[in-house]
Amino acid sequence: MGTVSDAASSTSAPLPALPEDFDRVLCIVAHPDDVEYGTAAAVARWTAAGKQVVYAMATSGEAGIDTIPPATAGPLREAEELASAGAVGVREVEFFRHRDGRLTESIDLRLDIARAIRQHRPHLVVTLNHHDTWGPGTWNSADHRALGRTVLDGVADAANRWIFPELGHEGFAPWKGVRRVVVANSTSPTHVVDITNTVEAGIAALALHEEYFRALDPDTPVRRQAEQVYERVVRRDAPGWTGRSVLAVQLALAL
């Protein structure tokens, strides 16, 4: 992922807690490590509460390490993601294996997302910031923009039996049970998740992307790089949340 918004800044009005009236969660992101930039701490909270969480990655992140060719980097990054997911209680990770760096709002991507939603039947779908920037002066990547927007379409596609009838032939019935779609690392947060007790789990999960972080900054220990990410994305003592650490998210769809 590489860049995050400065979510540590506070706003004057308290943000409410994201409702947790769900049993199944599907996190759909563009690359291995996208979930780990903060969301993994929320996932650790949810799995500890007995909720089922599944990850779906549109790519294998194979173009993300300049010093390692894609044919080698893809399997490496998938392995790091499997370890990272397991660290926060996620036992199932799906890779669509679209080309890293070339995601578009395509029919093929919509189909894969609709299939994953029908298969895993989530109540909550989580994706990554699809807005143009991470904040002033920080342009978002084409993959993130395309993936997040397509997730919003894919929720509707999964509920409609006629858009992708081939999914029915594959045995995946329409799923209309998604209650909310949440955007993590958004520049327009509306809610928060209390991660006071799971920040450490999130940092540990991110630090398992060892080869990726070593390539990003060979001079800074991987663990310290992960800590620095969480220093930016976690809000501490936000209005209404004194003494707590929270992750800000955007409620993009409430169905």
N, C-alpha and C positions, 0 to 999 in steps of 0.2 A: 504493500500500500504506500508506504513512504512518507506521506504528509498527512497531518491531522489538523483539524480546526482547533482554535484556542478555546476549548470548552471550559477552561478554568475560570474565565471571566464571569462575573455574576450579573444578574439582572435584578431590578428592584422588586419585581413581583415574584412570589414563590411559585415554582412549577409544581403541579400535583403529581402524585405517584401514578405510574402506569398501572392500570388495573391488572391484577394477576388471576383473573377468572378463566384460566386456560389450563389445559392438560398437555397439549402437544404444540411444539414450536418447530418451525422450519426456518433456518437462517440461509438465505440465498444471496451469495456474494460473487464477485468477479474472480477473486484470486485467493490462493492459500495465504493466510495471515490477515486478510481483511477483517475477519471476525475478531481476531485477537487484539485489534487496536481499540480496546475498551469493552466491546460487547461480550467478550469471553467472561468478564467478571460478572455480568448479569446472567450469563448462561450458567456459571457455577452456582449462583444463587438459586436458579430455577431447578437445576438437576438435584441439588441438595434437598429441595422441597418435593422431590419425586416427580417432577415434570419430565416428559420425554422431549429431547431436543435432537434434531437431525440437522446436519450441515449439507448444503449443496453448493459446489463451486463451479462456476461457468467455465473457467480455464484451469490449467495446472500451474499457472504462473511461470511458464517456461522461458518467457522473455525478460524475466525480472532480475536476473543476475548477469551483469555485463561480462564477468570473467568466466562464466560457465555456459557452454553451448546449450541451446534449448533441449536437445535430445537427452542431455544429462540432467539439466536443471529441472525439467518437468517431473520425472520420478522422484528426484531428491526433495522437491518442494511438496509433493504429495505425501511423502513419508513424514516430513516435518509436520504437515497439517494433521495427519492421523495421530501423531504423538501429542500434538498440542490439543486437539479435540478431546482425546482420552483423558488429558490432565484435568479437564473440567466436567468430566462425566458424560461426554458425548461418544457413543459407540458406533454411530453410523455416519459416514461421510461419503457423499456422492460427487463424482467429478464428471461434468458434461464433456470436457476436453475440447471446447471451442478454442480457436487460436488466440493466444494471449496477445493483447495489444490491438486486436482486430474485431472486438465485439461490436455488433451493431444491433439496432432494434429490429431484428430479423424474425421471420416466421419460424425458422429453425430454433432460435433461442426461445421464442414464445412457447413453442411446442415442448421443449425440454422442461421449461419451468412449469407449464401446465401439468405435464406428466408427473413431475416431482410432487406438486401440490396434491394431485389426485392420489398418488401412491401413499404419501405420508399423512394426509388428511389433517393438517395443522389447524389449530384455532388462532394461533398468532404466527404471522410471517414477519421476519426481520430481514431488512436489507441495508445496504450502505448508502451513504450520501450520494444522491444522483444530481444534486444541484451543480451549477456551473463552477463554483469555487468552494474552497474550504474556508474562505474568509478573504478579506482584502489582500490582493496580491498573490493569491495561491490558487491557480487554475486547477480544476479537478481533471482527472484522466478521462479519456474517451470511453474506456471500458467501464468505469464506475458510472458515468452518466448514462450509457446505454443499458447497462444491467439493471440499475435501479428503476428506470422508467419501464423497462420490459417486465419487471416483477409486478408492477402495478397493473399492467395489462394482463399478465399471466394469471392473476387471481381471478379476474373475470373470465378468462378463457377456460380455466379449470372448472368453473361452475356451469359453463354452457356446453351442452352435449353436442351441438351442431358445428362449432368452430373447428374442432379437431376430432371428428368422429372416429378416426383411427385409434384414438386412445381407448374408446369403448371396446373396439375390437381386440385391443391388447389386454382387456380385463380391468381397466381403470375407470370406474364409474365417476360421473361428475361429482365434484365436492363443493358444496356451498357453505361449508362450516367455518370458513375464515372469518373471524370477528374483527380483527384489526391487522393493519400493516404498519409496521414501525420502521422508521429510517434512523439508523445509528449514525453518529458523527455529523448530524445535519447542522446546517447553519441557521436553521429555524426551529429550535427545540420547543416542544410543548409539554413534555412530561419528563419525569426522572425515574430511575430505578435505584433503589438503595443498595449500594454495593459495599457498604462499610466492612462487612465481614468477608468479602470475597475479592477485594482488591489484590491481595497477595496471590490468589489463584490466577487472576487475570495476568499479572506480571509474569508469573511462572510459565503460563501457557505461551505468552508472546516470546519469551526467552528461548523456547524450544525451536524457534525458527533460526537456528544458529548460523547455518551457512549464509542465509539471506542477510542477516545483520552483520556478519563478518565482512561481507562484500560491501555493504553500505558504509561501514566505518571501521576499518581494520584497527584503528588506534584506540577505540573505546570498547571496553568489555561488553559482551552481548547483554548480560544482566543489567548493566547500567543503561544501555540504550533502551531496554524495555521499561526500566523505571522512569526514564525521561519521557517516554510516550505517555505513561500514566499520569505523570505530573501535569501534562498538558490536557488530557481528556477528562480527568476526574475533577468534579466540582466538590470542594470541601468547604463546609460551613456556608453553603448557599442559603439565600433567604428562605426561611421556613424549615431549613434542614441543619440547624446548628448542631455541631458535634457529629455529623454524619458525612459520609462520602457518597456522592451520587453520580450516576451516569445520565446525561441529558439525551433524550431521544425525541424524534418528531413523530407524532401520530399522523400518518399520511392518509389512511383510510380507516373508517369505522363502519362496519357493515352490520 
